[in-house]
Amino acid sequence: MAPVSTPRIVTARVPAKVNVQLGVGPARPDGFHDLANVFLAVDLYDTVTVTPAETLRITCEGPDAAQVPLDRTNLAARAAELLAARHGIEPAVHIHIDKDIPVAGGMAGGSADGAGALLACDALWGTNATRAELLDICAELGSDVPFSLLGGAALGTGRGEKLAPLEVGGTFHWVFAVADGGLSTPAVYREFDRLTPDAPAPEASPALLEALRTGDAKALAGALTNDLQAAALSLRPSLADTLAAGTAAGALAALVSGSGPTTAFLCADAEAARTVASALIASGTCRTARVASSPAPGATIVPSA
């Protein structure tokens, strides 16, 4: 029997996410926080391409690519190293990231790159990792990485890495307003701890889960919450102007996406989303605005041409 050949180039596509609920509990002894984190993947994507190389290296292009670390602090590099270590091989691979998810924007762009690199390297090296092994490596990489692999919609508990898939009954339309600069996620959590010293244990909202299940945008708008929003606004007060501009333009609801500084606007339909995006750009309260819809699939291998 002829040996099974492995591909010489593999590309994975990975979505951004929005947190439609981010319930945050008090700080744990390990420094993390217990979460009730309802993830929804949206159709803004990074693509991660891997090819054999003499040594591990990373390149990146696209909006804000200059802000992406190209050393081994990048989650894509760490993903390759962890998979290689488990299978006793060298992580000799060139990882190229085509970046379209806003950088440092609370939309899990770095986590997406980690999940994409992991899936692509598994295919390139023929390591045949099980789904459980991939998710285990994702959890080791970071709290948001498992959802980047899974996609769709899910409730994340623990520090967000323990996922339960959720049913979504329709398409939701969004606008994401991209701010200048980033916000440090650890800094936002520290500010949350300062502002909320007695945070209760977080629980998923039954009304929000039902709105997702039925595809009811108005009901979802009434149930959106982000416990980190006050902390993000404390560190970046100008985000309040962005939220107000999107709401005035007709968004059903507005919130800070994750730890920010990207802000998310739920809209009634695709036309309303385009209107809100145009108004946000014209308002001068953000650098740009992106229209997207959800849910979107998780990390997937792109078929070769």
N, C-alpha and C positions, 0 to 999 in steps of 0.2 A: 504494500500500500504506500502510495506517495505521501510524504510528510505534509501536514496541514500548513499552508503558508499564511503568514500574517501580513496585513497591509503595511505599506510604507508611508502612508499619510492618513491621518484620521482627523475629522473635524466634528466637534460637538457644538450644539446650539443650546443655550441656557437662558431662562427667562429672569427678568427682574421680579420683585415682589412688592406688594403693599400689605401692611398690617391693617386689617379692617377692625380688629380689636387687639390692643396691646395692654393687657392687664398685668401690672407689675407688683409683686409682693416685696416685703422687706429684704434687705441684704442678708445672704446666708453666710455661714462661717467661712465658706470657700471664696467669698467675694462676689459670687453670682447672685441673681435674684430668681425666685420662682416666678414663672410666667403663665398666663393664659393668653396665648399668642395665636390669633387666627390669621393665618397666612393666605393670601390669594396671589397666584402667579399672574403676571400681566405680560402682554406681547411686545415688550421691549427686550431685545436679546443681545447678549455677547456671544461671539463664536470663538471657540478655542481649537486651534489646529496643532497637532503634535506630529513631529517627524523624528526619525532617529538622528542622533548627533553624537559627537565625541564626548560631550559633557553636558550637564543640565544648563540650559540658558533660556531666558525669557525675552521676548520682544512684544511690543504693544503699539497699536495705532488706533486712531479714532478720537472723538471729542475727549478732551481732558486726559489724553494718554500720558502726558508729561507728569501727571500726578500719580501714576500707577508705579509701585515699586518693581524694579526689575531684578531684585536679588531674592534670596531664599526666604525673605519675610512674606513674599507673595504667596497667597493660599494655593495658587496653581502649582507653584514649585513644591510646596509642602505636600500637596496631594500626591504628586509624582514620587516624592521621596518615601512617603509612608507606604504606598502601594508596592514600590520596588523593594523596600525593606522586608515586607511581609512575604515576598516571593523570592528573596535571595538574589536579586538582580541589581545591576547598577541603573540609577535613574538617568541614563544617557539619552536625553531627549531635548529637542528644541520645542518650546511651547510658545506659540504666537497667539496673542489675544487681540481680536478685533472688537474694540470696546464701543458699545452703544448705550449701555446702562450708565446713568449718571454716576460719577465717581464720588465717594464719600457722601452719598446723598440719602442714606437710610433706605435704599432699595436693594440691598444685598448684592451689589455688583461684584465685590471681592469674593463673596461666598459662591456666587454663580460661577466665577472663574475656577474656583477650587473644585466644584462639582463637575464642571465641564472637563477640566484636565484629568480628573480621576477616571471619568467614564472613557475618555479618549485614550488615555494611556493603557487602560485595561484592554481595549480593543487592539491597540498598536502592539502590545507585548504578548497578547494572547494569554493573559493570566487567568481569564475565565472566573473572575471573582463573582461570588454570589451577590444577590441584591442585599442580603443581610450584611455581608462583609463590606460592601461599598457604603452602606448607611453607617456602619460602625466607624469606618475611616472618616466619613463626613462629620460625624459627631465629635471625633477627636480634633478635627480641623476647626470647628466653630459651631456656635449655636444655630446659625441660620443655614449652614451648608446642607444638612439633610433635606430641608425643604427645597432647596435649589435642585437637588436630584429628583425629588418626588414630583413637584409641580402641582397644578390643579388648585386644590384648596385643602387646608389641613389645620387642625388644632395642635399647636405645639405646647407641651407642658414641660415640667422640669425647668431647665434654663432655655427651653424652646426646642430642644433636640429630639424629644419624644413625641412622635407624630401620630395623629389619628386622622386619616383622610376624611374629608367632608364632601357631602353632596352639594352640587351647585345646579340650580334649575334654570339658569338663563345666562345671558351675556350682560356684563356690567361695563359701562363706559366711563373712562377716567381721563383727567388731565393732570399731568405732573409738572409743577412749576419748579424749575431748577434754579437754585440760588447760587450766587458767587461764593466760592470757598466751601469748605466742609464744616462739619461739626464732629468733634471727637465723641464717639459712643461712650467711652468710659467717663468723660467729663459730664455728659448728659445724665448718666446714671448717678454720678456723685451729686449733681444738682438735684436730681429726684430725691435722693436720700436726705438731702438738706431740707427740701421743701416738704417732704412727706415722711417724717420720722416714724410714724405709726401706721404704715401702709398695711391694709388688711390682706389676707391671703386672696390671690386672684382667682376668679372663676369665669368660665366662658358664659357669655350672654345667651340665654335661650332665644330671645327675640332676634338676635343677630344670626344665630345658626339657622333659625326658621326662615329669615329673609334670604339667606344664601340658598337654602334648599328650594324655595319657591321662585327664586329669581326676581324678587320684588325690590326694585331699586329704591323706591320711596321708603319702604320699611327698613332697608339696609341703611339708608341715609340717616334715619332716626336712631339707629343703634350703633353707629361708628363711634369708637372711643380709643383714645391713646393716652395712657397714664404718663407717658414721657413728654406729652405736648407742653405742659406748663414749664417743665425744666428746659426744653428746647427754646421756648419763647423767652425764658429768663436769660438764657445765654445769647440769644439772637432776637431781640425785640422786634426787629424789622419784619420778621416773618408774619407778624400780626397784620401788617399792611397787605401782604400777599394773600393771606387767607380772606381778608375783607374784600379784596379786589375780585377774587374768584367767585365769592358768594354773591357779590353785587352783579356779576355778569350772568348769574342764573344757575350756578352749580347747586345741586340738591344738598350737598354737604361738603365740608372742607375739614381737613386735619393735616397735621404734620405726619409725614411718612416715617414710621419707625423712630429713630433718634434724630431725624432731620439731617440737613436743613431742607431737603425737598419737601414740598407740600403737595397733597393729593386732593383732587376735587372729583367727587362722584357726580355724574351727569345723567340726564334722563335718557339720552340717546346719542348716536354718533354726531348728529348735526349740532346738538347742544354742546357737545364736547369741543367741536371745532370753534364754536362761538366763544366759549369760555377761554380757550387757548389764545385766540386772537386778542381778547380783552386783556388777558394777563400780560401778554407781550407788550401791548400798547400802554399798560399801566406803569411800566418801568419798575415794577416791584420784584422782578425776577430776571434772570439772564436769558432764559428761554422757557418754552412750555411744550410738552410732548403729549400727544393724544395716544391713548392705548385702550385696549379692552382686556377683559378677563372672563373666565379663567384661561390659562395657557398651559401647555404641557411642560413637564420638567425637562431635565437634561436629556437630549436625544442625539444620537449619531446622525450626521447628515450624510445621505448616500453619496458615494463618489460619482463624479460626472462620467 
